[in-house]
């Protein structure tokens, strides 16, 4: 049976994750709308998992490779060390560190370090399981970058709901999940400065406190338990990304227009991007 306290706590946390950033966000300044982009790709992962305290404390190590650009471009790799601790039968916390090797089509190769903390609440009814997860995540860019456009450390909040069903007499467990992501420290256009003499905008003293919805992710898939309790995961992932891109030069000044001899190029871009990918993961339990 459903635990009413679990459901109530899950709804409160999920609602806070959805509504709090939305209440803080919202800009009235004008943006230049770019054409939406569509692409496909793939994700492959392998990992090991060790239960130190049965049903309480678990450590994991996994490696994931991602390909995008319609399967033509190696995007990045994730090497992740994680730990999960079950506080209550229906409540679990998690900590993780990821070393990310990023391959940008415009900036080349670079390193990023990511730390994350998560809280997951689970409710069950028969063979149906509903899990609500809140994750706060910080990503530090160790490579060269323009700090007048984005912060070196990016903070995001992710809210996910996942439903899975344990099929009777089967090793397959199909699932579906939806996750929304909020950027917590984007460049705030309200602090940009306009120079009436040059007609140029600048961001020489950037303030990173803008909060807005950044991505919706949908996953459809199924896990498969092997006779040795290892896990195979097959899934389809779809992303709808919403980005507010800030474009200043390395001195925090609005760039010259490439189309005209005089005047300046737009400095705020609103872009939508869509991604669909196939994923496969294998987890070996020690």
C-alpha positions in Angstrom: 0.0 0.0 0.0 1.0 3.6 -0.5 2.6 5.3 2.4 0.8 8.6 2.8 3.7 10.3 4.5 6.0 9.2 1.6 3.6 10.6 -1.0 3.1 13.9 0.9 6.8 14.5 1.3 7.5 13.6 -2.3 4.9 16.0 -3.6 6.2 18.8 -1.4 9.8 18.3 -2.5 8.9 17.9 -6.2 6.6 21.0 -6.1 9.3 23.0 -4.4 11.8 21.9 -7.1 9.4 23.0 -9.8 8.0 26.2 -8.4 10.8 27.8 -6.5 13.1 28.4 -9.5 10.2 29.4 -11.6 9.2 32.1 -9.1 12.8 33.5 -9.2 13.2 33.5 -12.9 11.8 35.7 -15.6 13.4 38.4 -17.6 11.7 41.2 -19.5 14.7 42.0 -21.8 14.7 41.2 -25.5 16.5 38.2 -26.8 17.6 37.2 -30.3 15.8 33.9 -31.2 17.9 31.4 -33.0 16.7 28.5 -35.2 16.1 25.3 -33.2 18.5 22.4 -33.6 17.7 18.7 -33.9 20.1 15.9 -33.4 20.5 12.2 -32.5 23.1 10.2 -30.6 23.9 7.4 -28.3 25.1 6.7 -24.8 27.0 3.6 -23.6 27.9 2.9 -20.0 29.5 0.2 -17.8 29.9 0.1 -14.1 30.5 -1.8 -10.9 28.5 -1.7 -7.7 29.4 -2.9 -4.2 27.0 -3.1 -1.2 29.1 -2.5 1.9 26.2 -2.6 4.3 23.4 -4.7 2.8 20.4 -2.6 1.8 22.0 0.5 3.5 25.3 1.6 2.0 26.4 1.1 -1.6 29.5 2.3 -3.5 29.6 2.5 -7.3 32.0 3.3 -10.1 31.0 3.7 -13.7 32.1 5.1 -17.1 29.8 6.6 -19.7 30.6 7.6 -23.3 28.3 10.0 -25.3 28.0 10.6 -29.0 25.9 13.3 -30.6 25.8 15.2 -33.9 23.7 12.5 -35.4 26.2 9.8 -34.3 29.1 11.7 -35.9 30.7 13.4 -32.9 32.2 12.1 -29.7 30.7 14.5 -27.2 32.1 13.6 -23.7 33.0 10.9 -21.2 31.9 10.6 -17.6 33.9 8.7 -14.9 31.8 8.7 -11.8 32.4 7.5 -8.2 29.2 7.4 -6.1 27.8 6.4 -2.7 24.2 5.8 -1.7 23.0 5.6 1.8 19.5 4.5 2.8 18.2 6.5 5.7 14.8 4.8 5.8 13.2 2.1 3.8 11.6 4.7 1.6 14.3 7.5 1.7 17.8 7.4 0.2 20.6 10.0 -0.1 23.4 10.0 -2.6 26.8 11.7 -3.2 28.8 11.5 -6.4 31.9 12.9 -8.1 32.4 12.9 -11.9 35.5 13.6 -14.0 34.2 14.8 -17.3 36.3 14.9 -20.5 34.4 17.3 -22.8 34.8 17.6 -26.6 33.2 20.8 -27.8 32.9 21.4 -31.6 33.9 25.0 -31.0 36.4 25.0 -28.1 38.0 21.5 -28.4 38.8 19.3 -25.5 38.5 20.3 -21.8 38.1 18.9 -18.3 35.2 19.4 -15.9 34.7 18.3 -12.3 31.2 17.6 -11.0 29.8 17.0 -7.6 26.2 16.1 -6.8 24.0 15.4 -3.8 20.6 13.7 -4.2 17.6 12.8 -2.2 15.3 10.0 -3.4 11.9 9.0 -1.9 10.2 5.8 -3.0 6.5 4.7 -2.8 5.3 1.2 -3.8 1.9 -0.3 -4.6 2.1 -4.0 -5.5 4.5 -4.3 -8.4 4.4 -0.6 -9.2 7.2 1.7 -7.8 7.2 5.5 -8.0 10.5 7.3 -7.2 10.9 11.1 -6.7 14.4 12.4 -6.8 15.9 15.9 -6.1 19.5 16.5 -7.1 21.7 19.6 -6.7 24.7 19.6 -8.9 27.8 21.8 -9.3 30.1 21.6 -12.3 33.5 23.3 -12.4 35.2 24.0 -15.7 39.0 23.5 -15.5 39.7 24.5 -19.0 40.0 28.0 -20.5 36.7 29.9 -20.8 35.2 33.4 -21.1 34.0 34.2 -17.5 32.1 37.2 -18.8 29.6 34.9 -20.5 29.1 32.1 -17.9 30.4 31.2 -14.5 33.3 28.8 -14.0 31.2 26.8 -11.7 27.6 26.0 -12.8 24.9 25.1 -10.3 21.8 23.2 -11.4 18.7 21.6 -9.7 17.1 18.5 -11.1 13.7 17.2 -10.2 12.8 13.7 -11.5 9.8 11.4 -11.2 10.3 7.7 -12.3 7.7 4.9 -12.5 8.7 1.3 -12.9 6.8 -2.0 -13.0 8.1 -5.4 -11.9 6.6 -7.8 -14.5 5.5 -11.1 -12.9 7.6 -14.0 -13.9 10.0 -11.8 -16.0 13.5 -10.4 -15.5 12.5 -7.2 -17.3 11.4 -4.1 -15.4 10.0 -1.4 -17.8 10.2 2.2 -16.6 9.5 5.8 -17.7 10.8 9.0 -16.2 10.6 12.7 -16.6 13.1 15.2 -15.3 13.2 19.0 -15.3 16.5 20.9 -14.8 16.9 24.5 -13.6 20.0 26.6 -14.0 20.6 28.3 -10.7 23.4 30.8 -11.5 23.0 32.1 -15.1 24.4 35.5 -16.1 21.8 38.1 -15.1 21.1 40.6 -17.9 19.6 43.0 -15.4 23.2 43.9 -14.4 24.5 44.6 -17.9 25.7 48.1 -18.5 24.8 50.3 -21.5 27.3 52.9 -22.7 25.3 55.6 -24.4 28.4 57.1 -26.0 29.4 54.0 -27.9 26.0 52.3 -28.0 27.6 49.2 -26.6 26.5 46.8 -23.8 29.0 45.4 -21.4 29.2 42.8 -18.6 32.6 43.6 -17.1 31.3 42.9 -13.5 29.1 39.8 -14.1 26.5 38.8 -11.6 25.5 35.1 -11.9 22.2 34.7 -10.0 19.6 34.3 -12.8 17.4 31.1 -12.4 15.4 29.6 -15.1 14.1 26.3 -16.6 16.8 24.8 -18.7 15.9 21.3 -19.8 13.1 18.6 -19.9 14.3 15.0 -20.2 12.1 12.0 -20.9 13.4 8.4 -20.6 11.7 5.2 -21.7 13.4 1.9 -21.1 13.7 -1.4 -19.3 16.2 -3.0 -17.0 17.0 -6.7 -17.2 18.3 -8.7 -14.2 20.8 -11.4 -15.1 21.0 -14.7 -13.2 24.0 -13.3 -11.3 22.0 -10.2 -10.3 23.9 -7.9 -12.7 21.8 -5.3 -14.5 21.3 -4.4 -18.2 19.6 -1.2 -19.0 18.1 -0.4 -22.4 16.5 3.0 -23.0 15.6 5.9 -25.3 16.3 9.4 -24.0 14.7 12.6 -25.3 15.9 16.1 -24.3 14.3 19.5 -24.9 16.9 22.2 -23.9 16.2 25.9 -23.5 19.2 28.1 -23.3 19.8 31.8 -22.8 23.3 32.3 -24.3 25.2 35.4 -23.4 27.8 36.5 -26.0 30.5 39.0 -25.0 34.2 39.2 -25.9 37.0 38.3 -23.5 36.9 41.8 -22.0 33.2 41.6 -21.2 32.2 44.0 -24.0 29.6 43.6 -26.7 31.2 42.3 -30.0 31.4 44.1 -33.2 28.8 43.0 -35.8 30.2 40.7 -38.5 27.5 41.9 -41.0 28.0 45.7 -40.8 31.0 48.0 -40.6 29.4 49.9 -37.8 27.2 48.7 -34.9 27.3 45.7 -32.6 26.1 42.1 -32.8 23.3 40.8 -30.6 24.6 39.7 -27.1 21.7 37.6 -25.8 20.4 34.5 -27.7 17.4 32.4 -26.9 17.8 28.9 -28.4 15.9 25.6 -28.3 17.5 22.3 -29.0 16.1 18.8 -29.3 18.0 15.5 -28.8 16.9 11.9 -29.1 19.3 9.1 -28.3 19.6 5.4 -27.6 21.3 4.2 -24.4 22.7 1.0 -23.0 24.3 0.4 -19.6 25.7 -2.6 -17.8 26.2 -2.8 -14.0 28.2 -5.6 -12.5 27.5 -6.2 -8.8 30.4 -7.4 -6.7 
